Amino acid sequence: MLAIIGLVVSFSMVFGGYMLSGGAIEVVLDAMPIEMMTILGGAVGALVVGNSADVLKATVSGVKQVFQGPKWNEQDFKDMLCLLFTITKMIKSKGILVIESHIEKPAESSIFQKYPRILQDHFATDFICDTLRMLSMNMDDAHQVYDAMESQLEKHHHEKMMPQHGLQNMADGLPAIGIVAAVLGVIKTMASVTEPPEVLGGMIGHALVGTFLGVFLAYLIVGPFAVRLKSVLDEEHQFYLIIRDVLVAHLNGNAPQVSVEIGRGSVPSKMQPSFFELEEALNSAADAA
């Protein structure tokens, strides 16, 4: 919703201010189709050249995320903490082997099935299960486990950020592509130098629309989209940091409640449950278990 409001404000203020100052909007509208084809088409072509098919598909999904916002909500963060609490409590009381069936087939696990949104996220589920498999193979050095988990997180976040980098590169290139469109317009004008001044003036105006559109698209549309997408992906990444923090805290010998409390510190502030809210959720999870 905020993205839509921002776009409406940008278009209204820029074009409204131009019209209120006495500018002829007809000149811009007349030149816009061809200039947009040149500028936006060139930018999209460069995006296709510079990225793989998977990244291009992810970029389309990323644009949707700009409007939809982060994937995870407050309840999802609580659910993740409850899931990790249940797992670490079982390990603490009965040993690591008790969860072997749960991590081998998480889709059939009674623990994971209680949290379907987490189960549907393949990275989150695999990240938990793979780490627990390492623990079951006697990899009990907290520093080694932390490094291994951090390496997976960095790789995952790098891959998720590639569409954002593509959008940012497009935003950086749009002003220059606008200049290319303007230069083409000037070449066209110079080829018609024998035309009367009013015709030449219109042709020069059309050429300058190219420069305007390149800057407008870069700094008021594509650039803000890239910034917002980075914010969304960074917030989503915090969800996976909880897994790392809780499991490493558990490996350091902390009680399940303490491990989960450490994980609560990784929850984004606006999504972070209070100590008492989390305690109530953990008690409900323990009763259900």
N, C-alpha and C positions, 0 to 999 in steps of 0.2 A: 504493500500500500504506500509506504513512504517513497519507494522508487517512482511510482506513478505520480505522486504529488510533486516530487522533485522535477520530473520531466515536464509536467504541466506548468509549474512555476517558471522553469527555464524558457520554454517556448513562449509563454505569455509575456514575460518581462523583456526578452530580447526582441521579438517581433512586434510586441505592443509598443515598446519604447521607440523602435524604428518608425512605426506608423505615426505615433504621436508627435514625433519630431518633423513630420512632413514627408517622410520617405515614401516612395511609390512601391508598395508591396507587389504590384503587378510585375515589375522588373525582376524581382527575386523569384516569384512563382513561375514566370515564363522561362527563366534560365535554369531553375532547379532540376527538372527531370534529366536533362543532358548532363549537367554538372554532377548530379548525384550518381548517375551511371558511371561517369568517369572516376570520381573520387571513391565512392563506396565500393564500386566494382573492382578498382585497383587494389584497395585495401583488403578486400576479401580474397582476391587472387593471391596477394602476398601472404595472407594467413594460410591459405591452402598450400602454397609452396613451402612454407617454413615449418609445417607441422604434419604429423602422421594422421591417418584416418581416425584412430582412436582418440587422439587429442581433439580433433575437430568435432567428433561426436560429443566429447566431454565439454567442449566449449559451448555447444548448444544447450546442454544440460546446465552449464554454469550460468548462462544468461537467465534461465528459468529460476535458478537459485537466488539471483539478485532480487527477483520479485517475491519469491517464496520465503526467503530467509533461511536460517540454519535448520538442519535436519532434526536436531535433537531439542526436546523441550524439557521443562523442569522435571516432569515425571520420569522421563527417560534417565536423567542423571540419578534420581533416587533409585530407580530400578537397577541401574548398574551397580550402585553401592550395595544394594540389598543382595544382588546376585553374588557379588564378590564376598560379601559377609557370609552368606550361606556356604560358599565353597571353602573359604578359609577356616570357618568354624568346623566343618566336617573334617578337613585335613588335620586341624589341631587336636580334635578329639579322637579320631579314628585312624589317622595316618593317610598318607598320600594315595595308597592303593585303593581306598574306598571310592575315589572319584574317577577311577580308570574307565568305567563304562560310560560315565557322563562325558568325558573328554574325547573318547573314541567315536561316539555317535551322538553329538550334541543335539541333533534334530529329534532324537528319541529320548533325550534326557528329561526326566521330570523336573529338574532344576531349571534348565534353559527354557523349557516350554512355558514356564510361568511368565517369561519376559519375551513375548514374540517379536517385538520391535528390535530387540538386541539380537535375537536369533536370526532375524532376516538380514542383519548386517554381517556379511561374510568376513570382513576384516576383523571386526570386534570379536566374533566367535572364534575364528582361527587364532587370533592373537592370544586370547585367553587359553585355549586348548593347547596350542603349541608351547606356550610358556610352562604350563602345568606338566606337559610331557617331559620337558627338560628337567623339572624338579623331580619327576618320578624316576629319572635316570641318574639320580644322585648328583645333579648339577646344583649344588647348594651354596655356591659362592655368590653372595648378594651382588658383588661388583660385576662379576661375569654376566649374571642374569640381567642386571641393569644395562650393561653395554649391549648385550644381544637384543634386548627389547628396544633400546634407544635406536639401534641401527635399523630395525624394522619400522619404527615410527618415522624416522627421517626419510626412508625410502618411500613409504606410503604418502607422507605429506608432500614430498617432492613431486611425485606423480600426480597427486590431486591438484597441485598448484600450477601445473603446466598450462591448462586453459587460461588461468589468470595471467600468466606471463604472455601468452599469445594475444590476449585482449590489450594488455599494457603496451606491447610492441605495436599493435595496430594503432592505438591512440597516439603513440609517439610519432608514427609515420604519417598520420592523416594531414597535419599541417603542410608537410612537404608535398604530399600528393595534391593538396589543394593548390599549391603554387604551380605544380605541373599543369593542372587544369587551367589555371589563370594564364600561364604562358601560351598554352595552345589557343586560348581565346584571343590573346594579343597577336599571335601569328595570323589568326583568321582576320583580325581587324586590320593588320598591316597589308594583307592581301586585298583589302577593300578600301585602300587609302583615298581613292578617287570619289568615294561616296560623300554626300553632304554631311556637315558636322552633326546634325541630329541623329543620323544613322550611325556614324562612328561612335557618338556618345553612348548610344544604346548597346553597341557591340562591346565597348570597353566596360560598361556596367555589367554585362553578362559575364565577362571574363573575371571581374572582381568578385562576382558571386562565388566563383570557384574557391578563391582564397578564403572568403568568409565561411563557406560550408566546411572546408577542411579544418579550420580552427574550431568552429562550432561543434562539429562532430567529435573532435579530439577531446576538448576540455569540458564539454557540457553533457556528452552522452557516453562515448566509449570509455574515456578515462575514469569517470565516476563509477561506471559499471565494473571496471577492473578493480578499483579500490574497494567497492562494496563486496565483490566476490572474494577478495583476499580476506576481508573481515569475517565473512561467513565461513570460509574454509578454516581459518584459524580457530574460530569458536568451535567448529565441529571437531577439530583436532584435539581440543581440550578433553573431549569425551574419552579418547584413547589414552591420554596421559593418566587418567584415573586408574585404569587397569595397571599400568606400570607402577604407579606409586603405591597402590594397595598391595600388589603381589610382592614387590620389593620390601615393603614394610613388614609383610608377613614373614618373608624369608629372613629378615633381621630378628625374628623372634618375638614380635609384638603380638598382643592379643588381637583377635579379630575386630573387636570394637575400636581398638587404637589404630589398627591398619586402615579401617574404613574412615576413621576421622581424619587420618592423614590424606586419604584420597579426596575427602570432602573439600580440602583446601585447593584442589585443582579445578573445582567446578567454577565456571564463570560467575562473577558476583551476582548478576541479575537472576541466575538460575540456582544459586547456592541455597540449599535448605539450611535452616537453622539447626543447631545442635539437637534441640528437643524434637524438631520435626523429623530429623533423621533417626533419632532414637525410637520414636514411635513407629516409623517405617520398618526399622530393624526388628523390633519386637513383633510386628505383624508377620514379617518374613520368617522369623524363628518359630512362631506359632504354626504357620502354614507348613513349615518343614517338619 
